[in-house]
């Protein structure tokens, strides 16, 4: 697997409430962002890998949905995670 459990814990500890808080929107957005970056690098070398391309599009949609949810629930948390992960709308 491309992501070790220790790396996942670091992501959740940095962006979530704790290393075991895998359900927070911020933690999930950070994990999706990491996975999107990984798949993007893979697709640069393997441009004919259409299954990975489809997975990437689905992940971007999931992240967008979570960002929209966070924007509706708490705009300050949304702005913080967008700034922290260097995302833009």
C-alpha positions in Angstrom: 0.0 0.0 0.0 1.2 3.5 -0.8 0.3 4.9 2.7 1.5 3.3 5.9 -0.7 3.4 9.0 1.8 5.7 10.7 1.6 8.2 7.8 -2.2 8.1 8.1 -2.0 8.8 11.8 0.3 11.8 11.2 -2.2 13.2 8.7 -5.1 12.8 11.1 -3.1 14.1 14.1 -2.1 17.2 12.1 -5.5 18.0 10.5 -8.0 16.3 12.8 -8.7 16.6 16.5 -6.5 13.6 17.3 -4.7 10.7 15.6 -7.7 8.5 16.1 -10.2 11.0 14.9 -10.7 9.6 11.4 -14.3 10.9 11.0 -13.7 14.7 11.1 -14.2 16.5 7.9 -10.8 18.2 8.1 -9.0 14.8 8.5 -10.9 13.2 5.6 -10.2 16.2 3.4 -6.5 16.1 4.2 -6.4 12.3 3.5 -8.2 12.8 0.2 -5.8 15.6 -0.7 -2.8 13.3 0.0 -4.4 10.5 -2.1 -5.2 12.9 -5.0 -1.6 14.1 -5.1 -0.4 10.5 -5.1 -2.7 9.5 -8.0 -1.8 12.7 -9.9 1.9 11.8 -9.8 1.0 8.2 -10.9 -1.0 9.5 -13.9 1.8 11.7 -15.1 3.8 8.6 -15.7 1.0 6.3 -16.7 -1.3 8.5 -18.8 -3.3 5.5 -20.2 -4.3 4.2 -16.8 -8.0 5.0 -17.1 -9.1 3.1 -14.0 -6.8 5.3 -11.9 -8.1 8.4 -13.7 -11.7 7.4 -12.9 -10.7 6.9 -9.2 -9.0 10.3 -9.2 -12.2 12.0 -10.5 -14.3 10.2 -7.9 -11.9 11.3 -5.1 -12.0 14.9 -6.3 -15.8 14.8 -6.2 -15.8 13.4 -2.7 -13.4 16.0 -1.5 -15.5 18.7 -3.1 -18.6 17.4 -1.4 -16.9 17.4 2.0 -15.6 21.0 1.4 -19.1 22.1 0.4 -20.5 20.5 3.6 -17.9 22.2 5.8 -18.5 25.5 4.1 -22.2 25.3 4.9 -21.6 24.1 8.5 -18.7 26.3 9.6 -17.1 28.8 7.3 -14.1 29.4 9.6 -13.2 25.7 9.6 -13.6 25.7 5.9 -11.3 28.7 5.4 -8.7 27.2 7.8 -8.5 23.8 6.0 -8.4 25.5 2.5 -5.5 27.7 3.6 -3.7 24.9 5.4 -3.8 22.5 2.5 -3.3 25.3 -0.2 -6.6 24.5 -1.9 -8.6 27.0 -3.7 -12.2 27.1 -5.0 
